[in-house]
Amino acid sequence: MWNRLRFLKTDFAKHVYKPLCFHLQDGEKVYGVVEEINPDSVQIKLTDGEITAFEIKEIQEIWWRGKILPTRM
């Protein structure tokens, strides 16, 4: 997961892979792009412009265009 998030933080990925859908462990779905990544957490810029942080372990899966984003990125 950390490697995918690190890739998604790049300018290229922010431009191409948007919006992403982050499926969280509690069933919540969050839409946005990776703004910042830390060893244990990630900041996501939501589609409304708000920035929110989640622990990486809270993210169950990342989806883009209705499909799971490949693990090999």
mmCIF file of the N, C-alpha and C atoms, coordinates in Angstrom:
data_MODEL
# 
_entry.id   MODEL 
# 
loop_
_atom_site.group_PDB 
_atom_site.id 
_atom_site.type_symbol 
_atom_site.label_atom_id 
_atom_site.label_alt_id 
_atom_site.label_comp_id 
_atom_site.label_asym_id 
_atom_site.label_entity_id 
_atom_site.label_seq_id 
_atom_site.pdbx_PDB_ins_code 
_atom_site.Cartn_x 
_atom_site.Cartn_y 
_atom_site.Cartn_z 
_atom_site.occupancy 
_atom_site.B_iso_or_equiv 
_atom_site.pdbx_formal_charge 
_atom_site.auth_seq_id 
_atom_site.auth_comp_id 
_atom_site.auth_asym_id 
_atom_site.auth_atom_id 
_atom_site.pdbx_PDB_model_num 
ATOM 1   N N  . MET A 1 1  ? 0.831   -1.191 0.000   1.00 0.00 ? 1  MET A N  1 
ATOM 2   C CA . MET A 1 1  ? 0.000   0.000  0.000   1.00 0.00 ? 1  MET A CA 1 
ATOM 3   C C  . MET A 1 1  ? 0.877   1.258  0.000   1.00 0.00 ? 1  MET A C  1 
ATOM 4   N N  . TRP A 1 2  ? 1.945   1.236  0.801   1.00 0.00 ? 2  TRP A N  1 
ATOM 5   C CA . TRP A 1 2  ? 2.794   2.416  0.911   1.00 0.00 ? 2  TRP A CA 1 
ATOM 6   C C  . TRP A 1 2  ? 3.412   2.773  -0.439  1.00 0.00 ? 2  TRP A C  1 
ATOM 7   N N  . ASN A 1 3  ? 3.847   1.765  -1.198  1.00 0.00 ? 3  ASN A N  1 
ATOM 8   C CA . ASN A 1 3  ? 4.442   2.029  -2.513  1.00 0.00 ? 3  ASN A CA 1 
ATOM 9   C C  . ASN A 1 3  ? 3.426   2.636  -3.476  1.00 0.00 ? 3  ASN A C  1 
ATOM 10  N N  . ARG A 1 4  ? 2.195   2.152  -3.444  1.00 0.00 ? 4  ARG A N  1 
ATOM 11  C CA . ARG A 1 4  ? 1.157   2.732  -4.306  1.00 0.00 ? 4  ARG A CA 1 
ATOM 12  C C  . ARG A 1 4  ? 0.888   4.182  -3.928  1.00 0.00 ? 4  ARG A C  1 
ATOM 13  N N  . LEU A 1 5  ? 0.812   4.456  -2.631  1.00 0.00 ? 5  LEU A N  1 
ATOM 14  C CA . LEU A 1 5  ? 0.567   5.823  -2.182  1.00 0.00 ? 5  LEU A CA 1 
ATOM 15  C C  . LEU A 1 5  ? 1.724   6.739  -2.568  1.00 0.00 ? 5  LEU A C  1 
ATOM 16  N N  . ARG A 1 6  ? 2.936   6.237  -2.445  1.00 0.00 ? 6  ARG A N  1 
ATOM 17  C CA . ARG A 1 6  ? 4.111   7.036  -2.825  1.00 0.00 ? 6  ARG A CA 1 
ATOM 18  C C  . ARG A 1 6  ? 4.059   7.381  -4.315  1.00 0.00 ? 6  ARG A C  1 
ATOM 19  N N  . PHE A 1 7  ? 3.687   6.416  -5.165  1.00 0.00 ? 7  PHE A N  1 
ATOM 20  C CA . PHE A 1 7  ? 3.538   6.683  -6.593  1.00 0.00 ? 7  PHE A CA 1 
ATOM 21  C C  . PHE A 1 7  ? 2.422   7.696  -6.841  1.00 0.00 ? 7  PHE A C  1 
ATOM 22  N N  . LEU A 1 8  ? 1.312   7.549  -6.148  1.00 0.00 ? 8  LEU A N  1 
ATOM 23  C CA . LEU A 1 8  ? 0.151   8.415  -6.371  1.00 0.00 ? 8  LEU A CA 1 
ATOM 24  C C  . LEU A 1 8  ? 0.391   9.849  -5.917  1.00 0.00 ? 8  LEU A C  1 
ATOM 25  N N  . LYS A 1 9  ? 1.450   10.090 -5.176  1.00 0.00 ? 9  LYS A N  1 
ATOM 26  C CA . LYS A 1 9  ? 1.801   11.445 -4.747  1.00 0.00 ? 9  LYS A CA 1 
ATOM 27  C C  . LYS A 1 9  ? 2.526   12.221 -5.850  1.00 0.00 ? 9  LYS A C  1 
ATOM 28  N N  . THR A 1 10 ? 3.038   11.542 -6.864  1.00 0.00 ? 10 THR A N  1 
ATOM 29  C CA . THR A 1 10 ? 3.776   12.222 -7.935  1.00 0.00 ? 10 THR A CA 1 
ATOM 30  C C  . THR A 1 10 ? 2.852   13.130 -8.735  1.00 0.00 ? 10 THR A C  1 
ATOM 31  N N  . ASP A 1 11 ? 3.416   14.170 -9.327  1.00 0.00 ? 11 ASP A N  1 
ATOM 32  C CA . ASP A 1 11 ? 2.613   15.100 -10.132 1.00 0.00 ? 11 ASP A CA 1 
ATOM 33  C C  . ASP A 1 11 ? 1.910   14.377 -11.279 1.00 0.00 ? 11 ASP A C  1 
ATOM 34  N N  . PHE A 1 12 ? 2.615   13.445 -11.920 1.00 0.00 ? 12 PHE A N  1 
ATOM 35  C CA . PHE A 1 12 ? 2.019   12.686 -13.021 1.00 0.00 ? 12 PHE A CA 1 
ATOM 36  C C  . PHE A 1 12 ? 0.774   11.948 -12.550 1.00 0.00 ? 12 PHE A C  1 
ATOM 37  N N  . ALA A 1 13 ? 0.901   11.204 -11.439 1.00 0.00 ? 13 ALA A N  1 
ATOM 38  C CA . ALA A 1 13 ? -0.220  10.413 -10.931 1.00 0.00 ? 13 ALA A CA 1 
ATOM 39  C C  . ALA A 1 13 ? -1.375  11.300 -10.483 1.00 0.00 ? 13 ALA A C  1 
ATOM 40  N N  . LYS A 1 14 ? -1.053  12.453 -9.878  1.00 0.00 ? 14 LYS A N  1 
ATOM 41  C CA . LYS A 1 14 ? -2.112  13.371 -9.449  1.00 0.00 ? 14 LYS A CA 1 
ATOM 42  C C  . LYS A 1 14 ? -2.917  13.868 -10.642 1.00 0.00 ? 14 LYS A C  1 
ATOM 43  N N  . HIS A 1 15 ? -2.265  14.012 -11.781 1.00 0.00 ? 15 HIS A N  1 
ATOM 44  C CA . HIS A 1 15 ? -2.936  14.494 -12.987 1.00 0.00 ? 15 HIS A CA 1 
ATOM 45  C C  . HIS A 1 15 ? -3.751  13.375 -13.659 1.00 0.00 ? 15 HIS A C  1 
ATOM 46  N N  . VAL A 1 16 ? -3.178  12.182 -13.730 1.00 0.00 ? 16 VAL A N  1 
ATOM 47  C CA . VAL A 1 16 ? -3.806  11.080 -14.470 1.00 0.00 ? 16 VAL A CA 1 
ATOM 48  C C  . VAL A 1 16 ? -4.837  10.329 -13.635 1.00 0.00 ? 16 VAL A C  1 
ATOM 49  N N  . TYR A 1 17 ? -4.474  9.966  -12.413 1.00 0.00 ? 17 TYR A N  1 
ATOM 50  C CA . TYR A 1 17 ? -5.329  9.123  -11.576 1.00 0.00 ? 17 TYR A CA 1 
ATOM 51  C C  . TYR A 1 17 ? -6.168  9.963  -10.626 1.00 0.00 ? 17 TYR A C  1 
ATOM 52  N N  . LYS A 1 18 ? -7.195  10.592 -11.179 1.00 0.00 ? 18 LYS A N  1 
ATOM 53  C CA . LYS A 1 18 ? -8.088  11.364 -10.315 1.00 0.00 ? 18 LYS A CA 1 
ATOM 54  C C  . LYS A 1 18 ? -9.506  11.279 -10.822 1.00 0.00 ? 18 LYS A C  1 
ATOM 55  N N  . PRO A 1 19 ? -10.481 11.313 -9.988  1.00 0.00 ? 19 PRO A N  1 
ATOM 56  C CA . PRO A 1 19 ? -10.287 11.161 -8.544  1.00 0.00 ? 19 PRO A CA 1 
ATOM 57  C C  . PRO A 1 19 ? -10.127 9.685  -8.189  1.00 0.00 ? 19 PRO A C  1 
ATOM 58  N N  . LEU A 1 20 ? -9.407  9.431  -7.139  1.00 0.00 ? 20 LEU A N  1 
ATOM 59  C CA . LEU A 1 20 ? -9.268  8.090  -6.598  1.00 0.00 ? 20 LEU A CA 1 
ATOM 60  C C  . LEU A 1 20 ? -10.352 7.869  -5.558  1.00 0.00 ? 20 LEU A C  1 
ATOM 61  N N  . CYS A 1 21 ? -10.697 6.628  -5.355  1.00 0.00 ? 21 CYS A N  1 
ATOM 62  C CA . CYS A 1 21 ? -11.654 6.276  -4.310  1.00 0.00 ? 21 CYS A CA 1 
ATOM 63  C C  . CYS A 1 21 ? -10.931 5.391  -3.304  1.00 0.00 ? 21 CYS A C  1 
ATOM 64  N N  . PHE A 1 22 ? -10.781 5.888  -2.100  1.00 0.00 ? 22 PHE A N  1 
ATOM 65  C CA . PHE A 1 22 ? -10.110 5.157  -1.034  1.00 0.00 ? 22 PHE A CA 1 
ATOM 66  C C  . PHE A 1 22 ? -11.167 4.438  -0.207  1.00 0.00 ? 22 PHE A C  1 
ATOM 67  N N  . HIS A 1 23 ? -11.134 3.120  -0.208  1.00 0.00 ? 23 HIS A N  1 
ATOM 68  C CA . HIS A 1 23 ? -12.049 2.318  0.598   1.00 0.00 ? 23 HIS A CA 1 
ATOM 69  C C  . HIS A 1 23 ? -11.378 2.081  1.947   1.00 0.00 ? 23 HIS A C  1 
ATOM 70  N N  . LEU A 1 24 ? -12.008 2.553  3.001   1.00 0.00 ? 24 LEU A N  1 
ATOM 71  C CA . LEU A 1 24 ? -11.431 2.440  4.337   1.00 0.00 ? 24 LEU A CA 1 
ATOM 72  C C  . LEU A 1 24 ? -11.948 1.190  5.052   1.00 0.00 ? 24 LEU A C  1 
ATOM 73  N N  . GLN A 1 25 ? -11.236 0.784  6.085   1.00 0.00 ? 25 GLN A N  1 
ATOM 74  C CA . GLN A 1 25 ? -11.577 -0.429 6.837   1.00 0.00 ? 25 GLN A CA 1 
ATOM 75  C C  . GLN A 1 25 ? -12.995 -0.371 7.419   1.00 0.00 ? 25 GLN A C  1 
ATOM 76  N N  . ASP A 1 26 ? -13.460 0.832  7.788   1.00 0.00 ? 26 ASP A N  1 
ATOM 77  C CA . ASP A 1 26 ? -14.788 0.957  8.397   1.00 0.00 ? 26 ASP A CA 1 
ATOM 78  C C  . ASP A 1 26 ? -15.918 1.029  7.374   1.00 0.00 ? 26 ASP A C  1 
ATOM 79  N N  . GLY A 1 27 ? -15.588 0.866  6.081   1.00 0.00 ? 27 GLY A N  1 
ATOM 80  C CA . GLY A 1 27 ? -16.596 0.878  5.032   1.00 0.00 ? 27 GLY A CA 1 
ATOM 81  C C  . GLY A 1 27 ? -16.788 2.232  4.369   1.00 0.00 ? 27 GLY A C  1 
ATOM 82  N N  . GLU A 1 28 ? -16.197 3.274  4.919   1.00 0.00 ? 28 GLU A N  1 
ATOM 83  C CA . GLU A 1 28 ? -16.307 4.613  4.338   1.00 0.00 ? 28 GLU A CA 1 
ATOM 84  C C  . GLU A 1 28 ? -15.526 4.680  3.023   1.00 0.00 ? 28 GLU A C  1 
ATOM 85  N N  . LYS A 1 29 ? -16.015 5.484  2.093   1.00 0.00 ? 29 LYS A N  1 
ATOM 86  C CA . LYS A 1 29 ? -15.325 5.731  0.835   1.00 0.00 ? 29 LYS A CA 1 
ATOM 87  C C  . LYS A 1 29 ? -14.982 7.211  0.764   1.00 0.00 ? 29 LYS A C  1 
ATOM 88  N N  . VAL A 1 30 ? -13.712 7.499  0.453   1.00 0.00 ? 30 VAL A N  1 
ATOM 89  C CA . VAL A 1 30 ? -13.216 8.867  0.398   1.00 0.00 ? 30 VAL A CA 1 
ATOM 90  C C  . VAL A 1 30 ? -12.666 9.102  -1.005  1.00 0.00 ? 30 VAL A C  1 
ATOM 91  N N  . TYR A 1 31 ? -13.074 10.212 -1.641  1.00 0.00 ? 31 TYR A N  1 
ATOM 92  C CA . TYR A 1 31 ? -12.647 10.519 -3.005  1.00 0.00 ? 31 TYR A CA 1 
ATOM 93  C C  . TYR A 1 31 ? -11.688 11.698 -3.010  1.00 0.00 ? 31 TYR A C  1 
ATOM 94  N N  . GLY A 1 32 ? -10.558 11.533 -3.712  1.00 0.00 ? 32 GLY A N  1 
ATOM 95  C CA . GLY A 1 32 ? -9.591  12.619 -3.798  1.00 0.00 ? 32 GLY A CA 1 
ATOM 96  C C  . GLY A 1 32 ? -8.267  12.141 -4.361  1.00 0.00 ? 32 GLY A C  1 
ATOM 97  N N  . VAL A 1 33 ? -7.209  12.917 -4.083  1.00 0.00 ? 33 VAL A N  1 
ATOM 98  C CA . VAL A 1 33 ? -5.850  12.590 -4.527  1.00 0.00 ? 33 VAL A CA 1 
ATOM 99  C C  . VAL A 1 33 ? -4.901  12.646 -3.335  1.00 0.00 ? 33 VAL A C  1 
ATOM 100 N N  . VAL A 1 34 ? -3.783  11.932 -3.449  1.00 0.00 ? 34 VAL A N  1 
ATOM 101 C CA . VAL A 1 34 ? -2.782  11.913 -2.388  1.00 0.00 ? 34 VAL A CA 1 
ATOM 102 C C  . VAL A 1 34 ? -2.047  13.247 -2.385  1.00 0.00 ? 34 VAL A C  1 
ATOM 103 N N  . GLU A 1 35 ? -2.092  13.926 -1.261  1.00 0.00 ? 35 GLU A N  1 
ATOM 104 C CA . GLU A 1 35 ? -1.441  15.225 -1.122  1.00 0.00 ? 35 GLU A CA 1 
ATOM 105 C C  . GLU A 1 35 ? -0.070  15.082 -0.469  1.00 0.00 ? 35 GLU A C  1 
ATOM 106 N N  . GLU A 1 36 ? -0.005  14.279 0.587   1.00 0.00 ? 36 GLU A N  1 
ATOM 107 C CA . GLU A 1 36 ? 1.247   14.105 1.339   1.00 0.00 ? 36 GLU A CA 1 
ATOM 108 C C  . GLU A 1 36 ? 1.243   12.711 1.944   1.00 0.00 ? 36 GLU A C  1 
ATOM 109 N N  . ILE A 1 37 ? 2.425   12.128 2.045   1.00 0.00 ? 37 ILE A N  1 
ATOM 110 C CA . ILE A 1 37 ? 2.531   10.800 2.647   1.00 0.00 ? 37 ILE A CA 1 
ATOM 111 C C  . ILE A 1 37 ? 3.619   10.825 3.716   1.00 0.00 ? 37 ILE A C  1 
ATOM 112 N N  . ASN A 1 38 ? 3.307   10.217 4.847   1.00 0.00 ? 38 ASN A N  1 
ATOM 113 C CA . ASN A 1 38 ? 4.225   10.094 5.969   1.00 0.00 ? 38 ASN A CA 1 
ATOM 114 C C  . ASN A 1 38 ? 4.398   8.606  6.258   1.00 0.00 ? 38 ASN A C  1 
ATOM 115 N N  . PRO A 1 39 ? 5.329   8.227  7.114   1.00 0.00 ? 39 PRO A N  1 
ATOM 116 C CA . PRO A 1 39 ? 5.537   6.800  7.367   1.00 0.00 ? 39 PRO A CA 1 
ATOM 117 C C  . PRO A 1 39 ? 4.273   6.040  7.810   1.00 0.00 ? 39 PRO A C  1 
ATOM 118 N N  . ASP A 1 40 ? 3.410   6.676  8.583   1.00 0.00 ? 40 ASP A N  1 
ATOM 119 C CA . ASP A 1 40 ? 2.223   5.982  9.092   1.00 0.00 ? 40 ASP A CA 1 
ATOM 120 C C  . ASP A 1 40 ? 0.903   6.550  8.613   1.00 0.00 ? 40 ASP A C  1 
ATOM 121 N N  . SER A 1 41 ? 0.931   7.702  7.940   1.00 0.00 ? 41 SER A N  1 
ATOM 122 C CA . SER A 1 41 ? -0.327  8.342  7.552   1.00 0.00 ? 41 SER A CA 1 
ATOM 123 C C  . SER A 1 41 ? -0.223  8.965  6.160   1.00 0.00 ? 41 SER A C  1 
ATOM 124 N N  . VAL A 1 42 ? -1.385  9.275  5.620   1.00 0.00 ? 42 VAL A N  1 
ATOM 125 C CA . VAL A 1 42 ? -1.459  9.902  4.308   1.00 0.00 ? 42 VAL A CA 1 
ATOM 126 C C  . VAL A 1 42 ? -2.468  11.045 4.379   1.00 0.00 ? 42 VAL A C  1 
ATOM 127 N N  . GLN A 1 43 ? -2.155  12.151 3.721   1.00 0.00 ? 43 GLN A N  1 
ATOM 128 C CA . GLN A 1 43 ? -3.101  13.258 3.621   1.00 0.00 ? 43 GLN A CA 1 
ATOM 129 C C  . GLN A 1 43 ? -3.730  13.196 2.236   1.00 0.00 ? 43 GLN A C  1 
ATOM 130 N N  . ILE A 1 44 ? -5.044  13.265 2.208   1.00 0.00 ? 44 ILE A N  1 
ATOM 131 C CA . ILE A 1 44 ? -5.792  13.179 0.957   1.00 0.00 ? 44 ILE A CA 1 
ATOM 132 C C  . ILE A 1 44 ? -6.520  14.496 0.743   1.00 0.00 ? 44 ILE A C  1 
ATOM 133 N N  . LYS A 1 45 ? -6.345  15.055 -0.452  1.00 0.00 ? 45 LYS A N  1 
ATOM 134 C CA . LYS A 1 45 ? -7.079  16.262 -0.827  1.00 0.00 ? 45 LYS A CA 1 
ATOM 135 C C  . LYS A 1 45 ? -8.386  15.800 -1.450  1.00 0.00 ? 45 LYS A C  1 
ATOM 136 N N  . LEU A 1 46 ? -9.474  16.058 -0.749  1.00 0.00 ? 46 LEU A N  1 
ATOM 137 C CA . LEU A 1 46 ? -10.785 15.620 -1.187  1.00 0.00 ? 46 LEU A CA 1 
ATOM 138 C C  . LEU A 1 46 ? -11.242 16.408 -2.408  1.00 0.00 ? 46 LEU A C  1 
ATOM 139 N N  . THR A 1 47 ? -12.260 15.904 -3.082  1.00 0.00 ? 47 THR A N  1 
ATOM 140 C CA . THR A 1 47 ? -12.743 16.560 -4.297  1.00 0.00 ? 47 THR A CA 1 
ATOM 141 C C  . THR A 1 47 ? -13.269 17.964 -4.028  1.00 0.00 ? 47 THR A C  1 
ATOM 142 N N  . ASP A 1 48 ? -13.656 18.271 -2.778  1.00 0.00 ? 48 ASP A N  1 
ATOM 143 C CA . ASP A 1 48 ? -14.125 19.623 -2.450  1.00 0.00 ? 48 ASP A CA 1 
ATOM 144 C C  . ASP A 1 48 ? -12.987 20.551 -2.027  1.00 0.00 ? 48 ASP A C  1 
ATOM 145 N N  . GLY A 1 49 ? -11.721 20.039 -2.066  1.00 0.00 ? 49 GLY A N  1 
ATOM 146 C CA . GLY A 1 49 ? -10.563 20.859 -1.736  1.00 0.00 ? 49 GLY A CA 1 
ATOM 147 C C  . GLY A 1 49 ? -10.075 20.715 -0.306  1.00 0.00 ? 49 GLY A C  1 
ATOM 148 N N  . GLU A 1 50 ? -10.869 20.110 0.551   1.00 0.00 ? 50 GLU A N  1 
ATOM 149 C CA . GLU A 1 50 ? -10.474 19.911 1.940   1.00 0.00 ? 50 GLU A CA 1 
ATOM 150 C C  . GLU A 1 50 ? -9.391  18.836 2.019   1.00 0.00 ? 50 GLU A C  1 
ATOM 151 N N  . ILE A 1 51 ? -8.449  19.009 2.937   1.00 0.00 ? 51 ILE A N  1 
ATOM 152 C CA . ILE A 1 51 ? -7.393  18.016 3.131   1.00 0.00 ? 51 ILE A CA 1 
ATOM 153 C C  . ILE A 1 51 ? -7.649  17.290 4.444   1.00 0.00 ? 51 ILE A C  1 
ATOM 154 N N  . THR A 1 52 ? -7.618  15.960 4.383   1.00 0.00 ? 52 THR A N  1 
ATOM 155 C CA . THR A 1 52 ? -7.858  15.149 5.567   1.00 0.00 ? 52 THR A CA 1 
ATOM 156 C C  . THR A 1 52 ? -6.789  14.065 5.649   1.00 0.00 ? 52 THR A C  1 
ATOM 157 N N  . ALA A 1 53 ? -6.500  13.597 6.849   1.00 0.00 ? 53 ALA A N  1 
ATOM 158 C CA . ALA A 1 53 ? -5.453  12.602 7.063   1.00 0.00 ? 53 ALA A CA 1 
ATOM 159 C C  . ALA A 1 53 ? -6.044  11.282 7.550   1.00 0.00 ? 53 ALA A C  1 
ATOM 160 N N  . PHE A 1 54 ? -5.430  10.193 7.102   1.00 0.00 ? 54 PHE A N  1 
ATOM 161 C CA . PHE A 1 54 ? -5.812  8.853  7.523   1.00 0.00 ? 54 PHE A CA 1 
ATOM 162 C C  . PHE A 1 54 ? -4.549  8.065  7.807   1.00 0.00 ? 54 PHE A C  1 
ATOM 163 N N  . GLU A 1 55 ? -4.643  7.123  8.727   1.00 0.00 ? 55 GLU A N  1 
ATOM 164 C CA . GLU A 1 55 ? -3.535  6.188  8.918   1.00 0.00 ? 55 GLU A CA 1 
ATOM 165 C C  . GLU A 1 55 ? -3.531  5.245  7.725   1.00 0.00 ? 55 GLU A C  1 
ATOM 166 N N  . ILE A 1 56 ? -2.346  4.907  7.262   1.00 0.00 ? 56 ILE A N  1 
ATOM 167 C CA . ILE A 1 56 ? -2.242  4.040  6.085   1.00 0.00 ? 56 ILE A CA 1 
ATOM 168 C C  . ILE A 1 56 ? -2.927  2.701  6.332   1.00 0.00 ? 56 ILE A C  1 
ATOM 169 N N  . LYS A 1 57 ? -2.828  2.192  7.549   1.00 0.00 ? 57 LYS A N  1 
ATOM 170 C CA . LYS A 1 57 ? -3.447  0.894  7.845   1.00 0.00 ? 57 LYS A CA 1 
ATOM 171 C C  . LYS A 1 57 ? -4.979  0.953  7.780   1.00 0.00 ? 57 LYS A C  1 
ATOM 172 N N  . GLU A 1 58 ? -5.576  2.163  7.783   1.00 0.00 ? 58 GLU A N  1 
ATOM 173 C CA . GLU A 1 58 ? -7.028  2.310  7.660   1.00 0.00 ? 58 GLU A CA 1 
ATOM 174 C C  . GLU A 1 58 ? -7.510  2.086  6.225   1.00 0.00 ? 58 GLU A C  1 
ATOM 175 N N  . ILE A 1 59 ? -6.602  2.224  5.251   1.00 0.00 ? 59 ILE A N  1 
ATOM 176 C CA . ILE A 1 59 ? -6.990  2.108  3.842   1.00 0.00 ? 59 ILE A CA 1 
ATOM 177 C C  . ILE A 1 59 ? -7.013  0.641  3.448   1.00 0.00 ? 59 ILE A C  1 
ATOM 178 N N  . GLN A 1 60 ? -8.189  0.176  3.067   1.00 0.00 ? 60 GLN A N  1 
ATOM 179 C CA . GLN A 1 60 ? -8.358  -1.218 2.672   1.00 0.00 ? 60 GLN A CA 1 
ATOM 180 C C  . GLN A 1 60 ? -7.958  -1.411 1.213   1.00 0.00 ? 60 GLN A C  1 
ATOM 181 N N  . GLU A 1 61 ? -8.397  -0.481 0.344   1.00 0.00 ? 61 GLU A N  1 
ATOM 182 C CA . GLU A 1 61 ? -8.116  -0.588 -1.089  1.00 0.00 ? 61 GLU A CA 1 
ATOM 183 C C  . GLU A 1 61 ? -8.248  0.768  -1.743  1.00 0.00 ? 61 GLU A C  1 
ATOM 184 N N  . ILE A 1 62 ? -7.609  0.915  -2.902  1.00 0.00 ? 62 ILE A N  1 
ATOM 185 C CA . ILE A 1 62 ? -7.700  2.140  -3.686  1.00 0.00 ? 62 ILE A CA 1 
ATOM 186 C C  . ILE A 1 62 ? -8.310  1.789  -5.038  1.00 0.00 ? 62 ILE A C  1 
ATOM 187 N N  . TRP A 1 63 ? -9.361  2.511  -5.408  1.00 0.00 ? 63 TRP A N  1 
ATOM 188 C CA . TRP A 1 63 ? -10.050 2.273  -6.677  1.00 0.00 ? 63 TRP A CA 1 
ATOM 189 C C  . TRP A 1 63 ? -9.892  3.484  -7.580  1.00 0.00 ? 63 TRP A C  1 
ATOM 190 N N  . TRP A 1 64 ? -9.896  3.220  -8.884  1.00 0.00 ? 64 TRP A N  1 
ATOM 191 C CA . TRP A 1 64 ? -9.865  4.279  -9.902  1.00 0.00 ? 64 TRP A CA 1 
ATOM 192 C C  . TRP A 1 64 ? -10.680 3.799  -11.081 1.00 0.00 ? 64 TRP A C  1 
ATOM 193 N N  . ARG A 1 65 ? -11.614 4.619  -11.524 1.00 0.00 ? 65 ARG A N  1 
ATOM 194 C CA . ARG A 1 65 ? -12.505 4.299  -12.640 1.00 0.00 ? 65 ARG A CA 1 
ATOM 195 C C  . ARG A 1 65 ? -13.238 2.976  -12.463 1.00 0.00 ? 65 ARG A C  1 
ATOM 196 N N  . GLY A 1 66 ? -13.687 2.727  -11.254 1.00 0.00 ? 66 GLY A N  1 
ATOM 197 C CA . GLY A 1 66 ? -14.484 1.544  -10.981 1.00 0.00 ? 66 GLY A CA 1 
ATOM 198 C C  . GLY A 1 66 ? -13.702 0.248  -10.849 1.00 0.00 ? 66 GLY A C  1 
ATOM 199 N N  . LYS A 1 67 ? -12.370 0.307  -10.834 1.00 0.00 ? 67 LYS A N  1 
ATOM 200 C CA . LYS A 1 67 ? -11.553 -0.897 -10.695 1.00 0.00 ? 67 LYS A CA 1 
ATOM 201 C C  . LYS A 1 67 ? -10.501 -0.668 -9.612  1.00 0.00 ? 67 LYS A C  1 
ATOM 202 N N  . ILE A 1 68 ? -10.074 -1.770 -9.012  1.00 0.00 ? 68 ILE A N  1 
ATOM 203 C CA . ILE A 1 68 ? -9.011  -1.692 -8.024  1.00 0.00 ? 68 ILE A CA 1 
ATOM 204 C C  . ILE A 1 68 ? -7.732  -1.263 -8.719  1.00 0.00 ? 68 ILE A C  1 
ATOM 205 N N  . LEU A 1 69 ? -7.064  -0.271 -8.156  1.00 0.00 ? 69 LEU A N  1 
ATOM 206 C CA . LEU A 1 69 ? -5.800  0.198  -8.697  1.00 0.00 ? 69 LEU A CA 1 
ATOM 207 C C  . LEU A 1 69 ? -4.775  -0.930 -8.546  1.00 0.00 ? 69 LEU A C  1 
ATOM 208 N N  . PRO A 1 70 ? -4.043  -1.271 -9.607  1.00 0.00 ? 70 PRO A N  1 
ATOM 209 C CA . PRO A 1 70 ? -3.097  -2.391 -9.537  1.00 0.00 ? 70 PRO A CA 1 
ATOM 210 C C  . PRO A 1 70 ? -2.071  -2.201 -8.415  1.00 0.00 ? 70 PRO A C  1 
ATOM 211 N N  . THR A 1 71 ? -1.676  -3.309 -7.811  1.00 0.00 ? 71 THR A N  1 
ATOM 212 C CA . THR A 1 71 ? -0.690  -3.253 -6.737  1.00 0.00 ? 71 THR A CA 1 
ATOM 213 C C  . THR A 1 71 ? 0.712   -3.013 -7.260  1.00 0.00 ? 71 THR A C  1 
ATOM 214 N N  . ARG A 1 72 ? 0.960   -3.307 -8.515  1.00 0.00 ? 72 ARG A N  1 
ATOM 215 C CA . ARG A 1 72 ? 2.280   -3.094 -9.109  1.00 0.00 ? 72 ARG A CA 1 
ATOM 216 C C  . ARG A 1 72 ? 2.306   -1.751 -9.787  1.00 0.00 ? 72 ARG A C  1 
ATOM 217 N N  . MET A 1 73 ? 2.750   -0.741 -9.057  1.00 0.00 ? 73 MET A N  1 
ATOM 218 C CA . MET A 1 73 ? 2.832   0.607  -9.619  1.00 0.00 ? 73 MET A CA 1 
ATOM 219 C C  . MET A 1 73 ? 4.209   1.144  -9.403  1.00 0.00 ? 73 MET A C  1 
# 
